[in-house]
C-alpha cells in the first residue's frame, strides 16, 4: 500500500477513494466492521493499558467500550489498541524502565496510526494505600 499523498497518522486513509483507501477499508471489513462503519469520521484511537496482571487497570476494558459507544454515537469510529500495562507489585526488580518503554510505545503508535484523535486510558502502577488523616 503506497499511502501516496496521504497525511501521516490521519484517518483519511480510510476515506481515500483510490486503491489505498479500498485496501485500508478492506482490512477493517475483515475484522467485522460494516461497509458504513469503515467510512465513518473521525477515526478515534483508544489506547488502553488494560491487563488482568494489573488490578489498577482491570476496569479499563469496560471503560473502553463506553468510549467506543460515545464515539460511534457522535458519528465517528473508535479503534482500540493496546500498550503495555505496568503493575509495580508484579514487576521485578522495578517498573521504572517499563514506564519509559510505555511512553515510547504510545507515542510511536499514535504518530503512525491512521487516526484523527486519541483517548488514552491508563491507571496507576502502584497499589493504592489507605491513609488515615487525623484532624
Secondary structure, DSSP 8 states (H G I E B T S, - for coil): ---TT--TT-THHHH-SSHHHHHHHHHHHHHT--TTGGG-SSEEEEEE---TT-GGGTTHHHHHHHHHHHHHHTT-EEEEEE-----GGGSSS-SHHHHHHHHHHHHHHHHHSS-SEEEEE---SS---------
